[in-house]
Structure formats: structure tokens, C-alpha cells
Amino acid sequence: MSNFLFMVERSDRLFWGITAGVTALTAVGIYLFACAIPAASPRAAAGSRAQLEQPERPPARPRSAFSRWAQLRRAQVVAQVQGDEAFTRLGEPEEGDWLWHFREHGQTLEEYAAQAVNRKTDQRSRLHLQPFSDLSGPQLGVVEPMRAHTAIFFDAETVLLPPRHPERAWLNERRGQYNADEIVEQMARKVPLTSLGLFGLMGSDLYGLRLNFVFGEALLDRRAGIYSVHRFGREPSTLLRRALKLSAHEIGHMFGMQHCIFYDCVMNGTNSLPETDRRPLHLCPVCLAKLQWNLRFDPAKRYRALAAFYRKHGLGEEARFAEARAKEL
């Protein structure tokens, strides 16, 4: 009996010993597991709750292509211009504007002088205007005024060539548009050696430069350009003003002038007809200095001739601007 009780007592001690050991090991395991989990930061927790509670954010606004570097460059250039009160300095581009979508840094007078390859000389002093036979109605009425305006604007005799038929190979029938890239390449091969530039005028719609449509396209170093008045409407004064802006802009490119980013200027890039209408027909001080350096004209005499032309054709705003600039000079 005593042996039995001793065995029971021994069994009890063994049982409780095992139980205590298991309990201790369990407690140690729980402690070590708890230590392995990093404590949550109060800031991180608060931030997580804030993200859950705040409303969904709107999509990020598209960013303008007009870089901070270009803004600083613009400020430096216009700060060096004296007497620019009559001209409007450009502000930040709005979404949809040319400078919103296309990254451009502008061109100074010094850069233009170093890069210009199309220079006026005694042997090369004429421009040539090539109208196409697809011009019709009011479009035909802008041909002679465009020739006369080009002669004054660029201080160069401008020769009107006989009308030419558009080539079938230029037409993209699926789009119903002519390929400006192909046309201007072919025209570049036909520029007379004595010409400052050959520019074509069409009544049909154009596309090119990987764009859905273009008002015109010119080659900066090959003295050729093609322009279309297809999207300019039929009202005579509006059509004429838009056509003159187009020719002045594209022929400016033929003389090596890049898009202007400094002032409201006929050399501004435009992304739509409303943006074209907002831009002036005159050159800004920076671009005028480039053209004067190349063509060596008298600015006051040029402004007076332009004023007379604008008065003749009912472009009162442009006439007043040119008259005021002529008086200043």
C-alpha cells in the first residue's frame, strides 16, 4: 500500500512538473513572438486612418511642356530688350496652347546669327509665290495681297508664279488631305538658285509632321514652304488676316527663325485657329532684330509701308500698330 501511494505521489509530481514546463515554454514562446513584431508608429497609424477617411483624390492635372528652364531663359532675354512697352510679353501657356504641348526654348538674336544659312545677297534677293489650282472663290482673292505683303514684310521682291496643279501622289484619299511633308520636299528641289525661298499656297487641307492637320510647313534650311487656307473660312477680311499671318510665319521659318517664346509675335507656334487669331501680325522686338540683321532694311520705312498696306486692305488694328511704331522710330 505504501509503495502504491509512493508511486501515485511520484506520478503526481511528474505530471505537475511536465505541466509547469510546458506552461513556461509557452509563455517564453509568446513573449519572443511578441518581441518579433515591431510596434506600430503613431504617425503611420494616424496616416493610415487619414487615408481611409479622406475623399478620393482627383486625377493629377497634366503638366505643361514649358519648362522652368525656358521660363528663366525668357525672363533673361526680355530683360535685355529696351523700349518694348508697345509689345506684349507672353505669360504662362494655357492647356491646349502650342507651348503647353511642345517643349521649345526660344532663339536669341545671337543664336540666330550663328545658325542662319538663308541670307539675302545681291545675287539672292527674291521670293517666289507658287499658287495652286485648288484655290477657289475668296481664297483666290488673297493671292495678290499675300504677294504684296510678303514683299514689304521681308523687304524682298516677290514674284508670283503661274498656278500649278496639285499632284495626285500627294493626296491621301482615306484622309481627304494632302501630305505637306511630301509637297515641301518636292518644292525644295525646285527652288531657283537665285531665290530666297519658294512658298506654295493651296486651298486643300494639309497634314504632316505626325499631326492631324497643319496650316503650313516650311524647311528652315532649304528655302521651301507650303501653306493652306483651307481652314481659314470665307469671310474676306478674316481670311486675309489669317493668310497673311500664315505666310509671314512660315516664310520667317524659311529664313531660319524658330518659334518665338518671348512676346506675342507672328512667330509664335499655334495649335489651333483660335490661338492663331489671338496672335498678332507683327514681329516682336527679338524677332524683328533677327530679320533686320539678315535683310538689312530700314525699320521705320518698313513700318510705314506696312501701315499703308494695312489701311488699303481694311486691317485697321495692324495699321495703327505699324503707324505708331514708325513714329517712334
C-alpha positions, 0 to 999 in steps of 0.5 A, a space after each residue: 500500500 505504501 509503495 502504491 501511494 509512493 508511486 501515485 505521489 511520484 506520478 503526481 509530481 511528474 505530471 505537475 512538473 511536465 505541466 509547469 514546463 510546458 506552461 513556461 515554454 509557452 509563455 517564453 514562446 509568446 513573449 519572443 513572438 511578441 518581441 518579433 513584431 515591431 510596434 506600430 508608429 503613431 504617425 503611420 497609424 494616424 496616416 493610415 486612418 487619414 487615408 481611409 477617411 479622406 475623399 478620393 483624390 482627383 486625377 493629377 492635372 497634366 503638366 505643361 511642356 514649358 519648362 522652368 528652364 525656358 521660363 528663366 531663359 525668357 525672363 533673361 532675354 526680355 530683360 535685355 530688350 529696351 523700349 518694348 512697352 508697345 509689345 506684349 510679353 507672353 505669360 504662362 501657356 494655357 492647356 491646349 496652347 502650342 507651348 503647353 504641348 511642345 517643349 521649345 526654348 526660344 532663339 536669341 538674336 545671337 543664336 540666330 546669327 550663328 545658325 542662319 544659312 538663308 541670307 539675302 545677297 545681291 545675287 539672292 534677293 527674291 521670293 517666289 509665290 507658287 499658287 495652286 489650282 485648288 484655290 477657289 472663290 475668296 481664297 483666290 482673292 488673297 493671292 495678290 495681297 499675300 504677294 504684296 505683303 510678303 514683299 514689304 514684310 521681308 523687304 524682298 521682291 516677290 514674284 508670283 508664279 503661274 498656278 500649278 496643279 496639285 499632284 495626285 501622289 500627294 493626296 491621301 484619299 482615306 484622309 481627304 488631305 494632302 501630305 505637306 511633308 511630301 509637297 515641301 520636299 518636292 518644292 525644295 528641289 525646285 527652288 531657283 538658285 537665285 531665290 530666297 525661298 519658294 512658298 506654295 499656297 493651296 486651298 486643300 487641307 494639309 497634314 504632316 509632321 505626325 499631326 492631324 492637320 497643319 496650316 503650313 510647313 516650311 524647311 528652315 534650311 532649304 528655302 521651301 514652304 507650303 501653306 493652306 487656307 483651307 481652314 481659314 473660312 470665307 469671310 474676306 477680311 478674316 481670311 486675309 488676316 489669317 493668310 497673311 499671318 500664315 505666310 509671314 510665319 512660315 516664310 520667317 521659318 524659311 529664313 531660319 527663325 524658330 518659334 518665338 517664346 518671348 512676346 506675342 509675335 507672328 512667330 509664335 507656334 499655334 495649335 489651333 485657329 483660335 490661338 492663331 487669331 489671338 496672335 498678332 501680325 507683327 514681329 516682336 522686338 527679338 524677332 524683328 532684330 533677327 530679320 533686320 540683321 539678315 535683310 538689312 532694311 530700314 525699320 521705320 520705312 518698313 513700318 510705314 509701308 506696312 501701315 499703308 498696306 494695312 489701311 488699303 486692305 481694311 486691317 485697321 488694328 495692324 495699321 495703327 500698330 505699324 503707324 505708331 511704331 514708325 513714329 517712334 522710330 
